[in-house]
């Protein structure tokens, strides 16, 4: 579990393999001081497991499912990535609950300066936008951000100077893809409501059947 508060911008040192899966090696400094084998590190918002490391970076395996859902296939050696170590019990919860399981890709469709802030507009598919609400939270390339505007095609976030400096988002060009993770609370509520509706429908059918039997003298 993560918070979406980026600790460091790392750089992809190498990508081995190709096609459906890769081994990624990322250069980093700040986050390496207490890393252990098997630790989770969110890399552009994707929860990766450390399979090897030293004082200057770590390596992780990326499976086909992750490659198909994220922007990893569009990155190469030298690409900058947002890094965050897993949340520890007792840490302050400064962002929001981020699982590191990306829902899909969005596309940067606009950037606009607004005094000290930068507005970034992201186009996203309907199956993601249905979970995006104004003043709710969304993770973009692992960055916890507040949604300032949303409609049927895009949503917008406003980036403060600190986030501009400490993350990669405002360096993204128009047309670039970003990883999106919606607030998991909305997905759990949707699942619960669907399950409740199915149970209600089954009870209603059972009641109708029982009434039919009674009316016709079978019960």
Secondary structure per residue as TSV (DSSP state, phi and psi in degrees):
chain	resnum	aa	ss	phi	psi
A	1	X	-	360.0	143.3
A	2	X	B	-132.1	172.6
A	3	X	-	-109.5	-15.9
A	4	X	S	83.3	9.9
A	5	X	-	-97.3	107.6
A	6	X	-	-70.1	132.9
A	7	X	-	-93.7	-29.0
A	8	X	E	-163.7	148.0
A	9	X	E	-94.9	117.0
A	10	X	E	-98.0	178.5
A	11	X	E	-134.6	134.2
A	12	X	E	-69.1	120.8
A	13	X	E	-86.3	-42.3
A	14	X	E	-158.0	155.9
A	15	X	E	-128.7	119.1
A	16	X	E	-107.2	147.7
A	17	X	E	88.3	-150.7
A	18	X	E	157.8	-176.0
A	19	X	T	71.2	-115.2
A	20	X	T	-88.3	-23.1
A	21	X	E	-143.7	156.7
A	22	X	E	-144.1	163.8
A	23	X	E	-112.5	123.8
A	24	X	E	-105.0	132.0
A	25	X	E	-116.2	125.0
A	26	X	E	-118.4	130.6
A	27	X	E	-82.5	132.6
A	28	X	-	-157.7	161.7
A	29	X	S	-128.1	-59.5
A	30	X	G	-58.3	-44.0
A	31	X	G	-80.0	-5.8
A	32	X	G	-86.2	-3.8
A	33	X	G	-69.5	-21.1
A	34	X	G	-135.9	22.5
A	35	X	-	-72.9	141.6
A	36	X	-	-127.5	159.1
A	37	X	T	-58.1	131.6
A	38	X	T	91.0	-5.7
A	39	X	-	-65.7	156.8
A	40	X	E	-100.3	133.0
A	41	X	E	-130.7	123.2
A	42	X	E	-76.5	121.3
A	43	X	E	-120.2	108.3
A	44	X	T	54.8	34.9
A	45	X	T	85.9	4.1
A	46	X	E	-106.4	124.0
A	47	X	E	-71.4	113.3
A	48	X	E	-116.3	148.5
A	49	X	E	-100.6	127.4
A	50	X	E	-70.0	121.1
A	51	X	E	-106.2	-17.0
A	52	X	E	-162.2	156.5
A	53	X	E	-163.3	162.9
A	54	X	E	-147.2	-167.4
A	55	X	T	-70.4	-11.9
A	56	X	T	-113.7	5.7
A	57	X	E	160.8	-174.2
A	58	X	E	-144.4	164.1
A	59	X	E	-122.3	149.8
A	60	X	E	-148.8	147.9
A	61	X	E	-90.5	138.4
A	62	X	E	-117.2	119.5
A	63	X	-	-86.2	166.4
A	64	X	H	-55.7	-40.4
A	65	X	H	-57.8	-42.5
A	66	X	H	-67.6	-40.6
A	67	X	H	-62.4	-35.8
A	68	X	H	-76.1	-22.7
A	69	X	H	-103.0	-12.2
A	70	X	S	-123.3	179.8
A	71	X	S	-91.4	11.2
A	72	X	G	-59.1	-35.9
A	73	X	G	-66.6	-13.3
A	74	X	G	-98.2	-4.4
A	75	X	-	-96.2	161.9
A	76	X	-	-147.3	-178.6
A	77	X	T	-57.3	130.1
A	78	X	T	99.0	-14.4
A	79	X	-	-65.3	140.6
A	80	X	E	-90.2	138.8
A	81	X	E	-134.7	146.5
A	82	X	E	-80.6	134.5
A	83	X	E	-123.9	140.0
A	84	X	E	-149.6	131.3
A	85	X	E	-75.6	159.8
A	86	X	-	-63.1	149.2
A	87	X	-	-64.6	135.2
A	88	X	-	-101.0	147.0
A	89	X	T	-59.1	128.6
A	90	X	T	99.3	-11.7
A	91	X	-	-69.0	152.6
A	92	X	-	-69.0	140.9
A	93	X	-	-96.0	82.7
A	94	X	-	-84.3	-25.1
A	95	X	S	-103.3	-116.1
A	96	X	-	-145.4	171.8
A	97	X	-	-72.1	112.9
A	98	X	B	-116.8	127.1
A	99	X	-	-86.9	-22.8
A	100	X	S	83.6	11.9
A	101	X	-	-108.4	102.6
A	102	X	-	-72.0	135.9
A	103	X	-	-82.6	-30.5
A	104	X	E	167.5	-170.8
A	105	X	E	-104.3	144.8
A	106	X	E	-116.9	173.7
A	107	X	E	-131.2	131.4
A	108	X	E	-69.8	120.0
A	109	X	E	-116.4	-4.1
A	110	X	E	-174.8	150.7
A	111	X	E	-139.7	139.7
A	112	X	E	-146.1	127.9
A	113	X	E	-74.1	135.5
A	114	X	E	-137.2	88.1
A	115	X	T	57.3	-117.1
A	116	X	T	-89.0	-4.1
A	117	X	E	-106.0	161.9
A	118	X	E	-124.7	124.2
A	119	X	E	-82.7	129.8
A	120	X	E	-118.7	126.3
A	121	X	E	-102.9	131.4
A	122	X	E	-121.9	124.1
A	123	X	E	-86.7	139.1
A	124	X	E	-145.3	154.6
A	125	X	-	-70.3	162.0
A	126	X	H	-60.9	-35.6
A	127	X	H	-67.9	-14.7
A	128	X	H	-98.4	-43.7
A	129	X	H	-61.3	-26.1
A	130	X	T	-64.9	-19.1
A	131	X	T	-98.1	-3.7
A	132	X	-	-95.0	121.0
A	133	X	-	-125.1	148.4
A	134	X	T	-61.5	132.4
A	135	X	T	71.4	6.5
A	136	X	-	-87.9	-178.5
A	137	X	E	-106.1	148.3
A	138	X	E	-147.1	147.3
A	139	X	E	-104.1	123.3
A	140	X	E	-115.2	115.1
A	141	X	T	49.9	36.6
A	142	X	T	87.3	-1.4
A	143	X	E	-93.6	123.4
A	144	X	E	-73.9	119.2
A	145	X	E	-135.2	154.4
A	146	X	E	-95.5	129.9
A	147	X	E	-73.4	123.5
A	148	X	E	-101.4	-17.6
A	149	X	E	-159.6	143.8
A	150	X	E	-152.4	141.3
A	151	X	-	-136.9	-157.5
A	152	X	S	-78.6	-9.4
A	153	X	S	-124.1	-33.2
A	154	X	E	-137.9	166.5
A	155	X	E	-136.1	160.7
A	156	X	E	-127.6	146.4
A	157	X	E	-128.9	151.6
A	158	X	E	-111.6	124.3
A	159	X	E	-103.3	119.8
A	160	X	-	-76.2	161.6
A	161	X	H	-53.6	-41.8
A	162	X	H	-61.1	-43.9
A	163	X	H	-68.2	-32.7
A	164	X	H	-60.5	-39.9
A	165	X	H	-79.0	-35.7
A	166	X	H	-97.7	2.0
A	167	X	S	-136.4	175.2
A	168	X	S	-96.6	-3.4
A	169	X	G	-61.5	-46.9
A	170	X	G	-73.8	-8.6
A	171	X	G	-87.3	-7.1
A	172	X	-	-68.4	139.4
A	173	X	-	-93.6	159.0
A	174	X	T	-56.3	130.3
A	175	X	T	97.9	-13.6
A	176	X	-	-74.4	148.7
A	177	X	E	-92.5	144.1
A	178	X	E	-130.9	149.9
A	179	X	E	-80.1	135.1
A	180	X	E	-121.1	132.7
A	181	X	E	-128.0	119.5
A	182	X	E	-77.5	162.1
A	183	X	-	-60.6	120.8
A	184	X	H	-65.1	-23.0
A	185	X	H	-57.4	-42.7
A	186	X	H	-62.7	-37.8
A	187	X	H	-70.4	-37.3
A	188	X	H	-67.0	-40.2
A	189	X	H	-63.4	-43.8
A	190	X	H	-60.3	-44.5
A	191	X	H	-62.2	-43.1
A	192	X	H	-62.7	-44.3
A	193	X	H	-65.4	-40.2
A	194	X	H	-63.8	-42.6
A	195	X	H	-64.9	-40.9
A	196	X	H	-64.9	-40.7
A	197	X	H	-64.6	-38.6
A	198	X	H	-64.6	-42.5
A	199	X	H	-64.8	-40.7
A	200	X	H	-63.2	-40.4
A	201	X	H	-64.7	-39.4
A	202	X	H	-66.4	-40.9
A	203	X	H	-64.6	-41.1
A	204	X	H	-63.7	-42.6
A	205	X	H	-62.9	-39.9
A	206	X	H	-64.4	-40.8
A	207	X	H	-65.0	-41.3
A	208	X	H	-63.1	-42.6
A	209	X	H	-64.3	-42.2
A	210	X	H	-65.5	-40.1
A	211	X	H	-64.6	-38.4
A	212	X	H	-62.6	-43.6
A	213	X	H	-63.1	-42.3
A	214	X	H	-64.6	-43.4
A	215	X	H	-65.1	-25.6
A	216	X	T	-105.2	13.4
A	217	X	T	76.1	19.1
A	218	X	-	-97.5	-4.2
A	219	X	-	-146.2	360.0
